[in-house]
Structures are given as C-alpha cells and as structure tokens.
Amino acid sequence: MKTHLLIVQLLSLSLFFAGCNSSGLVLPQGTGWPYEAVVVMEQKYWNNEVGEAVKDELGASIFGLPQPEPAIKMTKVTPEVFDGILHYAKNILLVNVNPSLYTKVSVKHEINRWAQNQVVLMMNAPDKESIVQYLKDRKGVLVNFLTRSEMERSFQLLEKNYSKSMMEKLQAKFDIKLNIPSEMTFFRDTTDFFWTSNNANSGRTDVMVYTFPYTDPQTFTINYLVNKRDSVLRENIPGAYPNSYMATELRDGLDYKPISHLGKYAGVMRGLWKMVGDMMGGPFISLVRVDEANNRIVVVESFVYAPGTEKRNLIRRGESILYTLRLPGEFDIPVTKSLTTDQEQLKSKEDGE
C-alpha cells in the first residue's frame, strides 16, 4: 500500500531518544519526517466537513515562505489500516466521532504511547458538527501543538549536538550563548556582527547575530527592525556581483509578533529576503531581545537559501536554533526550557471548555 511505503521511507529520520510507555516497556524509536503527521479517521468523515476542517487546520500554508507549504503534512489513513509500522509515527492525530461515548469535543494528548519521542493527539466528539465548530473557534491549536512538539525535539538535539567552538566565539564576542549546529563551520566575524553557515549546496542555512544600543522605545516595531536589519545586511552580507547585497523583501509583507522567551519580552519577525542586484532569495526569521545588563538589543536570525526545494523544515530548524539564545544571567537555563510549549495551552482545553 502506498501509505505503508511512505511510512517505511520515514524510518531513516528517527531521533535518538530513550523512552518507555506508562507500563515501563522499552519502546521502538518514533519514525517520520519533521512536521508530518499520521491522521486517523473513518473514511466517511474524511469525505465530509470533518475531513475538510482537519485538512484546513493542518494543511494551512505557513507565512514567510516563497511558495505555499503546509504547516503539517498529513498521511491520511482509516482505523482499519492503522496498525503495525504506522503506530510508530512521531506525530499521530486520532479523530473519533461517537455520540454514545462523547457529549462534547475534547482534545487530549499522550506522550510515548507506541514509540519513543512520540506525541499522540486524540480528538473525541459526539458528531461532525461539533468538530467543525471546535476547529473554527480554536484555529491553529493543533498546528501550534505539533509545531512546538517538533521544536522540543530540535531542542533536545541542539542541547547535545552543537559546535562548542562557535559557542565559545559567540560568548567571547557578545557575552551570549547560542547552540549552533556542528555542521555550521563557515563563519565571518566583524564588529558587532557574526555570521555562520553550513555552506551547503542544497538546503543552505545561515545564522547571524548582531547587536546595537537600546535607545529607542520604538525598537520593537517592524519599521525600526527592518531599517536596522537592512543597514546591517548591506554592510555585512554582499552579493556575488558588484554593488549587490542582501535586503528585506517587502512586497509579500512581514509578520511580527511579541513572544515570551525565557520569561522575558521578545519579538519574532519573519518574511523573505532578497539579494539586490542578483536573483537570490528565501525565507528568514529573526528573534529580537533586550539585554538589560548591557542596555543593548541582541538580534539572532536564521535565513535559508534552497532554490527548487521545500523550505519549511529548514526555516523551522533555523527557528529552533534562535530560541537557544541565552543572555547574561540565563546561561544556566537548559536549552529545553527555551519556550513554554503549547502542551500547557492544550491541556487547559482537554476538557473541551
């Protein structure tokens, strides 16, 4: 079966975590590519409003990519074929509709049910209408939960596998900690600016860090951050041709959101970059924080150059790198505490309220 063949292909990307289920049994490794999920639902619901609502939720295009890509790529199966290797998928959504068992919609989650490093979401409902309304009222709740689960997996890897030499360089230069993946060996170090890359021929990912004094309360606005970003990039990231340089692409818009990072205010900006005077471009994401101890702004950014290929997983991995940022006074905080997960948010809604 095509579905089974797809899942077998996913075996090559298992994460190396040890774990047991609630009975204490040692479990097989979870399988699957990042940001993909097996969704289990009766065929009759796949073919009506329930299937459409789930597809609209998980398959919605994420912002900041040059081509549409779904937030979560789905492998659709029915309960009859959900067995064997499918139980080992890292991300599983079980949709159950049964009026004799349920009086309202509830969404629960379970960790390591059939495999290590696995999250299983269970959406239970009395009828199809209630599921449609639930997803309409809580738009993004499933996507956010699965996205943060993937981020947590990235944090686990970055806590173990990072470049100690890059960590030391950044700590000496900026007095910060940032877990740069070990494959990022190329770097450029200038005044108040640091740039590292994996220099890959396919799927290139770069990370840069820069700082500037915190003097303007309007710093945490799109206009201020874009102007500062473009001035820094023009000076530090030239293109291959004379007078070419990196800049922010404004035609497709930008997204800026305030977040809490390690309990402190921060801003996340995402969008597209371009190379003025050249044909290069791709997605970027920036994390902006105030270093109160030194009265300065610290910006960490990841950008991707991967023409002709999907970029969602690349930019998401770059995003997870940024969240490992720790400023003075935060160096002892584990990387795995980089974000408050949406599991807490979902837990508060597991009763369907």
Buried (B, 14 or more C-beta within 10 A) or exposed (E): EEBBEBBEEBEEBBBEBEBEBEEEEEBBBBBBBBBBBBBBBBEEBBEEEBBBBBBEBBBBEBEBBBEEBBBBBBBBBBEEEBEEBBBBBBBBBBBBBEEEEBEEBBBBBBBBBBBBBBBBBBBBBBBBEBBBBBBEEBEEBBBBBBBBBBBBBBBBBBBEEBBEEBBEBBBEBBBBBBBBBBEBBEBEEEEBBBBBBBEBEEBBBBBBBBBBEBEEEEBBBBEBBBEBBBEBBEEBBBBEEEEBBBBBBEEEEBEBEEBEBBEBEBBBBBBBBBBBBEEBBBBBBBBBBBBEEBEBBBBBBBBBBBEEEEBBBBBBBBBBBBBBBBBEEBEEBEBEBBBBBBBEBBBEBEEBE
